[in-house]
């Protein structure tokens, strides 16, 4: 048995996560993602209308350190 709890996030069929699910996936607060976007830091993201999304592959790349800031 490991010490990690399972976190479930909703990934849309095209691989996008909304801000809330992306924050859960990264283990940060949604406000942290908003600050990163304003500062040009963090994982790449896309805006669709007024909504912000993150692609799972971009989050994985950010976690592994292979991704540049948005």
TAKA-V596859 format. One record per residue. N is the residue number from 1. SS is DSSP state (h for helix, s for strand, l for the rest). BURIAL is # if it has 24 or more other ideal C-beta (glycine too) atoms within 12 Angstrom, else .. D_CENTER is the distance of its C-alpha to the mean C-alpha in Angstrom with 2 decimals. Layout:
# TAKA-V596859
N:SS:BURIAL:D_CENTER
N:SS:BURIAL:D_CENTER
This chain:
# TAKA-V596859
1:l:.:27.05
2:l:.:24.02
3:l:.:22.72
4:l:.:19.13
5:l:.:18.48
6:l:.:16.80
7:l:.:13.60
8:l:.:13.36
9:l:.:10.52
10:l:.:11.47
11:l:.:10.67
12:l:.:12.86
13:l:.:15.64
14:l:.:14.39
15:l:.:11.14
16:s:#:8.95
17:s:#:6.83
18:s:#:7.74
19:h:#:6.52
20:h:.:8.28
21:h:#:7.09
22:h:#:3.31
23:h:#:5.50
24:h:#:7.87
25:h:#:6.39
26:h:#:6.05
27:l:.:9.20
28:l:#:9.05
29:l:.:10.32
30:h:.:9.26
31:h:.:11.96
32:h:.:10.55
33:h:#:7.65
34:h:.:10.73
35:h:.:12.86
36:h:#:10.87
37:h:#:10.98
38:h:.:14.65
39:h:.:15.38
40:l:.:14.00
41:l:.:11.91
42:l:#:8.48
43:l:#:6.50
44:l:#:8.19
45:l:#:7.77
46:s:.:10.68
47:s:.:12.90
48:s:.:15.07
49:l:.:17.84
50:l:.:16.66
51:s:.:13.30
52:s:#:9.92
53:s:#:7.68
54:s:#:5.03
55:s:#:7.09
56:h:#:6.98
57:h:.:9.38
58:h:#:7.56
59:h:#:5.06
60:h:.:8.54
61:h:.:10.32
62:h:#:8.68
63:h:.:9.52
64:h:.:12.86
65:l:.:13.55
66:l:.:14.37
67:l:.:12.21
68:l:.:13.49
69:l:.:11.99
70:l:#:11.45
